[in-house]
Amino acid sequence: MADTSKRTVKWCIMGTGSIANDMVQILKQLPNTEVIAVGSRSVEGAKRFGDRWEIPRQYGSYEEAAADKDVDVCYIATPSLRHPQDCLLAIKNGKAVLCEKSMAPNHVVAKEVFDAAKDANLLVVHGVWSRFFPAMKKVREIIESGAIGTVRSARASFCQNDGAGSCSALLETGIYCAQFLQWALEDPSAVGDNAA
């Protein structure tokens, strides 16, 4: 088997909003990682974003960006309501996907994305970053230890004026509360259709 530990993973950023700016800053700090393409709804938007971050390939459509033959992973940071179609577009073009929240409006659409990725043998990750906090690991340890008894209910709130507007607070910031509650109340050993 070939040693791939030094292989550079090439990224395409689909979307040019504030969260995409944050992600590019992170990617540019990682070893063996290169952001080579950006896709936007307009050539002007792609150029503005690409010039700012020194991204050489600047596409005025998501379709062109996803079709770039040198891209390994598409980071989906388009408006939330486009996420499922852009995930499927990337998968159709043979790309792994890291999708911003919310990935889909419901489980049926999310399953469609995951099924397409499975059929194509591609990785798709729903980028709910808070799940990777060290505090989440500690919360899981406490729950599993039984130190607080059996968790039967939980309450969460997230206060932020993020301008979610027509995308709704549930799909934007509310997803943090929803995913936390699901995670806190789920059985981590449950797998498949019966999992929370």
C-alpha positions as CSV (number, residue, x, y, z in Angstrom):
1,M,0.0,0.0,0.0
2,A,1.3,3.5,-0.9
3,D,2.3,5.9,1.9
4,T,-0.3,8.7,1.7
5,S,0.7,10.4,5.0
6,K,2.4,13.2,3.0
7,R,-0.3,13.6,0.4
8,T,-1.8,17.1,0.0
9,V,-5.6,17.2,0.3
10,K,-7.0,19.7,-2.1
11,W,-10.1,21.7,-1.1
12,C,-12.8,23.6,-2.9
13,I,-14.8,26.2,-0.9
14,M,-18.4,26.4,-2.2
15,G,-19.8,29.6,-0.9
16,T,-18.2,32.9,0.1
17,G,-19.9,34.0,3.3
18,S,-18.4,34.7,6.7
19,I,-18.3,31.0,7.8
20,A,-16.3,30.2,4.6
21,N,-13.8,32.9,5.5
22,D,-13.4,31.3,8.9
23,M,-12.9,27.8,7.4
24,V,-10.3,29.0,4.9
25,Q,-8.3,30.5,7.8
26,I,-8.3,27.2,9.5
27,L,-7.5,25.1,6.4
28,K,-4.5,27.4,5.6
29,Q,-3.0,26.5,8.9
30,L,-3.2,22.7,8.5
31,P,-0.3,20.6,7.1
32,N,-0.8,18.7,3.8
33,T,-3.8,20.9,3.0
34,E,-4.3,23.3,0.1
35,V,-7.4,25.4,-0.9
36,I,-7.2,25.4,-4.7
37,A,-10.7,26.4,-5.7
38,V,-13.7,28.6,-4.7
39,G,-17.2,28.5,-6.2
40,S,-19.7,31.3,-5.9
41,R,-23.0,32.3,-7.4
42,S,-21.1,34.9,-9.4
43,V,-17.6,35.3,-11.0
44,E,-17.3,38.6,-9.0
45,G,-18.0,36.9,-5.7
46,A,-15.5,34.1,-6.5
47,K,-12.9,36.6,-7.5
48,R,-13.3,38.7,-4.5
49,F,-13.1,35.7,-2.1
50,G,-10.3,34.0,-4.1
51,D,-8.1,37.1,-4.3
52,R,-8.5,37.7,-0.6
53,W,-7.4,34.2,0.3
54,E,-5.0,33.6,-2.7
55,I,-7.1,30.8,-4.1
56,P,-6.0,30.3,-7.6
57,R,-9.2,28.7,-9.2
58,Q,-12.2,31.0,-9.0
59,Y,-15.5,29.7,-10.4
60,G,-18.7,31.7,-11.0
61,S,-20.9,28.7,-10.3
62,Y,-21.0,25.8,-7.9
63,E,-21.2,23.3,-10.8
64,E,-17.9,24.4,-12.2
65,A,-16.2,24.4,-8.8
66,A,-17.5,20.9,-8.0
67,A,-16.3,19.6,-11.4
68,D,-12.7,20.7,-10.8
69,K,-10.8,17.4,-11.4
70,D,-8.0,18.3,-8.9
71,V,-10.3,18.9,-5.9
72,D,-10.5,16.1,-3.3
73,V,-13.0,17.7,-0.8
74,C,-15.7,20.2,-1.2
75,Y,-16.6,22.4,1.8
76,I,-20.2,23.3,1.5
77,A,-20.8,26.8,2.9
78,T,-23.6,27.9,0.5
79,P,-26.9,29.2,1.9
80,S,-28.5,26.5,4.1
81,L,-31.4,25.7,1.9
82,R,-28.9,24.8,-0.9
83,H,-26.8,22.3,1.2
84,P,-28.5,19.1,0.1
85,Q,-28.2,19.9,-3.6
86,D,-24.6,21.1,-3.3
87,C,-23.6,18.0,-1.3
88,L,-25.2,15.8,-4.1
89,L,-23.4,17.9,-6.7
90,A,-20.0,17.3,-5.1
91,I,-20.7,13.6,-4.6
92,K,-21.8,13.3,-8.3
93,N,-18.4,14.8,-9.2
94,G,-16.5,12.3,-7.0
95,K,-15.7,14.6,-4.1
96,A,-15.7,14.0,-0.4
97,V,-17.9,16.6,1.5
98,L,-17.7,18.6,4.6
99,C,-21.1,20.3,4.9
100,E,-21.9,23.3,7.2
101,K,-24.9,23.0,9.3
102,S,-27.7,22.5,8.7
103,M,-27.0,19.7,6.2
104,A,-30.6,19.1,5.3
105,P,-34.1,20.2,6.3
106,N,-35.1,16.7,7.5
107,H,-33.9,13.1,7.9
108,V,-35.3,12.0,4.5
109,V,-33.2,14.5,2.6
110,A,-30.1,13.8,4.8
111,K,-30.5,10.1,4.1
112,E,-30.5,10.8,0.4
113,V,-27.2,12.6,0.7
114,F,-25.6,9.9,2.9
115,D,-26.9,7.1,0.6
116,A,-25.4,8.8,-2.4
117,A,-22.1,9.1,-0.6
118,K,-22.2,5.5,0.4
119,D,-23.0,4.4,-3.1
120,A,-20.0,6.5,-4.4
121,N,-17.8,5.3,-1.6
122,L,-17.2,8.9,-0.5
123,L,-17.0,10.5,2.9
124,V,-19.6,13.1,3.9
125,V,-19.3,14.9,7.2
126,H,-21.9,17.2,8.8
127,G,-19.8,19.9,10.3
128,V,-21.4,20.4,13.6
129,W,-18.2,21.6,15.2
130,S,-19.4,21.7,18.8
131,R,-19.4,17.9,18.8
132,F,-15.7,18.1,18.7
133,F,-15.3,20.2,21.8
134,P,-13.3,18.5,24.7
135,A,-16.2,19.4,27.0
136,M,-18.5,17.2,24.9
137,K,-16.2,14.2,25.6
138,K,-16.4,15.0,29.3
139,V,-20.2,15.3,29.3
140,R,-20.4,11.9,27.6
141,E,-18.1,10.4,30.2
142,I,-20.3,11.8,33.0
143,I,-23.5,10.5,31.4
144,E,-22.0,7.0,30.8
145,S,-20.6,6.8,34.3
146,G,-24.0,7.1,35.9
147,A,-22.7,9.8,38.2
148,I,-25.8,11.9,37.5
149,G,-28.2,9.0,37.2
150,T,-30.1,8.2,34.0
151,V,-30.6,11.3,31.8
152,R,-34.2,11.5,31.0
153,S,-34.5,15.1,29.9
154,A,-32.2,18.0,29.1
155,R,-32.6,21.7,28.2
156,A,-30.3,23.8,25.9
157,S,-30.3,27.3,24.7
158,F,-28.1,29.2,22.3
159,C,-28.2,33.0,22.2
160,Q,-26.8,34.7,19.2
161,N,-28.0,37.4,16.8
162,D,-26.8,35.8,13.6
163,G,-29.2,37.3,11.1
164,A,-30.5,33.9,10.1
165,G,-33.5,35.5,8.5
166,S,-35.4,33.3,6.0
167,C,-33.2,30.3,6.8
168,S,-34.7,30.3,10.3
169,A,-33.1,30.2,13.6
170,L,-33.8,26.4,13.9
171,L,-31.6,25.7,10.8
172,E,-28.9,28.1,11.7
173,T,-28.2,28.4,15.5
174,G,-31.0,26.2,16.7
175,I,-29.3,23.2,15.2
176,Y,-26.7,23.4,18.0
177,C,-29.4,23.0,20.7
178,A,-31.2,20.2,18.7
179,Q,-28.0,18.2,18.0
180,F,-26.8,18.6,21.7
181,L,-30.1,17.4,23.0
182,Q,-30.2,14.5,20.6
183,W,-26.6,13.6,21.5
184,A,-27.1,13.9,25.2
185,L,-30.2,11.7,25.2
186,E,-29.1,9.1,22.7
187,D,-27.8,5.7,23.3
188,P,-24.3,5.8,21.8
189,S,-24.4,2.1,21.1
190,A,-27.5,2.4,19.0
191,V,-26.9,2.0,15.3
192,G,-29.1,2.3,12.2
193,D,-32.7,3.3,11.8
194,N,-33.4,3.0,15.5
195,A,-30.7,5.4,16.6
196,A,-31.7,8.8,17.9
